[in-house]
Amino acid sequence: MIERIYIAAPYMPRESNLHDAARIAQRNVDRAIEAANCIHDKGHYAFVPHLTHYLHIHYSCSVDRGVWYYDYDNTFLDHWATSFLYLAPSYGADLELDRAKKLGLKIYYNLDEIQEV
């Protein structure tokens, strides 16, 4: 059965200087994209909340949407996802994990648990 899997993992670094923060954020985005491609290769759909990174850094983004991004991601968690992949702890990923549990979603803790269809 094809699943719609929400990917939860760190985005922003907790403690780093401004110079390294952008690189770490990009590395975290890349890891989430890599996980999504693995999920797609297994025949499922993945939602990558980290992709809002590109909305945020785009030249046309003139305001800091802050919490809006989290609310935006939660609409996919609440109304789209049938499963949840928790790749690594972070403040946001931990909140999303709690929400996924309350929603009764199937929880995965690594990519190897996800079956091919």
Secondary structure, 3 states (H helix, E strand, C coil): CCCEEEEECCCCCCCCCHHHHHHHHHHHHHHHHHHHHHHHHCCCEEECHHHHHHHHHCCCCCCCCCHHHHHHHHHHHHHCCCEEEECCCCHHHHHHHHHHHHHCCEEECCHHHCCCC
